[in-house]
Structure formats: structure tokens, C-alpha cells
Amino acid sequence: MAISFIRIDDRIIHGQVVTRWMSERKCDGVVAVDDPSATNPVLAKMLKSAVPLPLKGFVMTEEEIIQKWSKIVKSKRQYFLIARSPATLVRIFESGVNFISEIKELNVGPMSVREGAKKYGKNLSIIPEEEEAFDVLQQNGMTISFQLVPDSKRRTWDELKAEGGE
């Protein structure tokens, strides 16, 4: 499988991903899936530039990742797949792209405060649509862990739900 790590992070590609997680997991590049960023040339260029050379950075729409999935997974290179929201992953999964059969773990980084979101600690706010998406991913076999960087405390989706948020 050419996807070595899947992450939700509302900042998409940034310093923690490229420096901390890449030192822990095999990575030849990053595939970011975010429609607003992929359709904005300035944002796409900025995100790609956050990936250190000689690694490759790609910014794709949901439709592009769905269309290119078979090519991506056949690659000899290992990629991180990063999306801004778990709802993005659910839409990709429900389109027929079964990434869960290949990689069962989803890492979740920061999710910023937004209206209608429950706050779980200082870096994690989840809106109802995202709660539902995490449930769908978990029900389909993904292990969901919330961890900013490799050496920080790791919590599961079940643990967070039990806490209830504020």
C-alpha cells in the first residue's frame, strides 16, 4: 500500500506533519485532500511548498483523489494522506475507495474552534458532522486516535466521546 499514514488536520500540511510525523513513518510525499485548497492556486502552491524536498507534495480535490486512487496505491512510493475533515474521508470511502481495508489507523491532529463545535481539550473542537464521520469510519474498521505529535498523549475516539466535550 502506498499510503503509510492518514491524518485529519485542519491546517493540512504544516511543520508538525513534515518534521515530527515524517520522522516516525515512511514517507516519500504528502497527498492533501481539500477542495477549497486544491481549487485555489495560491493555497495549493503554499501547501506543496511546506513539503520538504526531495519529497513530493500534492493537493487534490475529493474527485481527483477518487479518480487517481488506483494509481496512488500502486505507487512504489509511500505517501501521507491528509484531509481537513473526517467528513472528507467518509465521502471518499462512500464513493467506493476502500482505504480502510489497507490502512486501519486514522490519526487526528488539531481541529480549530468553530461555531457549534464541542471542545475536547485546547486543540480539538468537533462539529456534529465530524462526530458522525468519526463514527462511520470507526464502524467500518478504522482505529481513530487523537494525537498532535508522536510523543504527545494519545486518546481514542471512544475515550473522547466518554468525556463528552464542552
C-alpha positions as CSV (number, residue, x, y, z in Angstrom):
1,M,0.0,0.0,0.0
2,A,1.4,3.4,-0.9
3,I,-0.5,5.2,1.9
4,S,1.6,4.9,5.1
5,F,-0.3,7.4,7.3
6,I,-3.7,9.0,7.3
7,R,-4.3,12.2,9.2
8,I,-7.0,14.8,9.9
9,D,-5.6,18.2,10.5
10,D,-7.3,21.5,9.8
11,R,-4.0,23.1,8.9
12,I,-3.5,20.3,6.4
13,I,0.3,20.4,5.7
14,H,2.5,22.2,8.3
15,G,5.6,21.9,10.3
16,Q,4.5,19.2,12.8
17,V,3.4,16.9,10.0
18,V,6.6,17.3,7.9
19,T,9.0,17.3,10.7
20,R,7.6,15.1,13.5
21,W,5.4,12.5,11.8
22,M,7.6,12.0,8.9
23,S,10.4,11.0,11.2
24,E,8.2,8.3,12.6
25,R,6.6,6.9,9.4
26,K,7.9,6.0,6.0
27,C,7.1,8.9,3.7
28,D,8.1,9.9,0.2
29,G,5.4,12.6,-0.1
30,V,2.1,14.0,1.0
31,V,-1.3,13.9,-0.7
32,A,-3.6,16.6,0.8
33,V,-7.3,16.3,0.0
34,D,-9.2,19.6,0.4
35,D,-11.4,21.0,-2.3
36,P,-11.0,24.7,-1.3
37,S,-7.2,24.4,-1.2
38,A,-6.9,22.4,-4.4
39,T,-9.0,24.8,-6.4
40,N,-7.1,27.9,-5.2
41,P,-3.7,28.0,-6.9
42,V,-2.2,30.2,-4.2
43,L,-3.2,27.9,-1.4
44,A,-2.2,24.8,-3.3
45,K,1.2,26.2,-4.0
46,M,1.7,27.2,-0.4
47,L,0.7,23.7,0.9
48,K,3.0,22.0,-1.6
49,S,5.9,24.2,-0.6
50,A,5.5,23.1,3.0
51,V,6.7,19.6,2.0
52,P,10.5,19.5,2.2
53,L,12.5,18.5,-0.9
54,P,13.1,15.9,-2.2
55,L,9.6,14.7,-1.0
56,K,6.6,15.3,-3.3
57,G,3.5,17.3,-2.3
58,F,0.1,17.0,-4.0
59,V,-3.1,18.9,-3.3
60,M,-6.2,17.3,-4.7
61,T,-9.9,17.7,-4.7
62,E,-12.0,14.8,-3.4
63,E,-13.0,13.9,-7.0
64,E,-9.3,13.9,-8.1
65,I,-8.3,11.5,-5.3
66,I,-11.2,9.2,-6.1
67,Q,-10.2,9.1,-9.8
68,K,-6.5,8.7,-9.1
69,W,-6.7,6.3,-6.1
70,S,-5.8,3.1,-8.0
71,K,-2.7,4.8,-9.4
72,I,-1.7,6.2,-5.9
73,V,-2.0,2.8,-4.2
74,K,0.1,1.1,-6.9
75,S,2.9,3.5,-6.4
76,K,6.2,2.3,-5.1
77,R,6.4,5.5,-3.0
78,Q,4.8,5.9,0.4
79,Y,2.5,8.8,1.0
80,F,0.8,10.5,3.8
81,L,-2.9,11.2,3.1
82,I,-4.1,14.3,4.9
83,A,-7.6,15.8,5.0
84,R,-9.0,18.8,6.8
85,S,-12.1,16.9,8.0
86,P,-13.2,13.3,8.6
87,A,-16.3,14.1,6.5
88,T,-13.9,14.3,3.5
89,L,-12.7,10.7,4.2
90,V,-16.2,9.4,4.6
91,R,-17.2,10.9,1.2
92,I,-14.2,9.3,-0.4
93,F,-14.9,5.9,1.3
94,E,-18.6,6.0,0.4
95,S,-17.6,6.7,-3.3
96,G,-16.0,3.2,-3.3
97,V,-12.4,3.9,-2.3
98,N,-11.8,1.4,0.5
99,F,-8.7,2.8,2.0
100,I,-9.8,1.3,5.4
101,S,-9.1,-2.2,4.1
102,E,-5.4,-1.2,3.6
103,I,-4.7,1.1,6.5
104,K,-6.8,0.8,9.6
105,E,-5.5,3.7,11.6
106,L,-6.5,7.4,11.5
107,N,-4.5,10.0,13.3
108,V,-6.3,13.2,14.2
109,G,-4.4,16.4,14.9
110,P,-5.7,19.9,15.7
111,M,-9.3,20.9,14.8
112,S,-9.9,24.6,15.4
113,V,-12.8,26.1,17.4
114,R,-15.9,26.7,15.3
115,E,-19.5,27.6,16.0
116,G,-21.4,24.6,17.1
117,A,-18.3,22.5,18.0
118,K,-17.7,20.6,21.2
119,K,-14.4,21.4,22.7
120,Y,-12.2,18.4,23.8
121,G,-9.1,20.0,25.3
122,K,-7.2,23.0,23.9
123,N,-6.6,21.9,20.3
124,L,-9.7,19.9,19.4
125,S,-13.2,21.1,18.6
126,I,-15.5,18.8,16.7
127,I,-18.8,19.8,15.0
128,P,-21.7,17.3,14.8
129,E,-21.0,16.4,11.1
130,E,-17.4,15.4,12.1
131,E,-18.7,13.4,15.1
132,E,-20.9,11.4,12.7
133,A,-18.0,11.0,10.3
134,F,-15.7,9.6,13.0
135,D,-18.5,7.2,14.0
136,V,-18.8,6.0,10.4
137,L,-15.1,5.5,10.0
138,Q,-14.8,3.6,13.3
139,Q,-17.9,1.4,12.4
140,N,-16.1,0.5,9.2
141,G,-13.0,-0.7,10.9
142,M,-10.8,2.3,11.5
143,T,-9.0,2.9,14.8
144,I,-9.2,6.6,15.4
145,S,-6.5,8.2,17.6
146,F,-6.1,11.9,18.6
147,Q,-2.5,12.8,18.9
148,L,-0.8,16.1,17.9
149,V,2.7,14.7,17.6
150,P,4.2,11.2,18.1
151,D,5.4,11.8,21.7
152,S,2.2,13.5,22.9
153,K,-0.7,11.8,24.8
154,R,-2.9,9.6,22.6
155,R,-6.6,9.3,23.1
156,T,-9.1,7.2,21.2
157,W,-12.5,8.3,19.7
158,D,-14.3,6.2,22.4
159,E,-12.3,8.0,25.2
160,L,-13.2,11.4,23.8
161,K,-16.9,10.6,23.4
162,A,-16.9,9.3,27.0
163,E,-15.5,12.6,28.2
164,G,-18.4,14.4,26.4
165,G,-16.7,17.6,25.4
166,E,-17.9,21.0,26.4
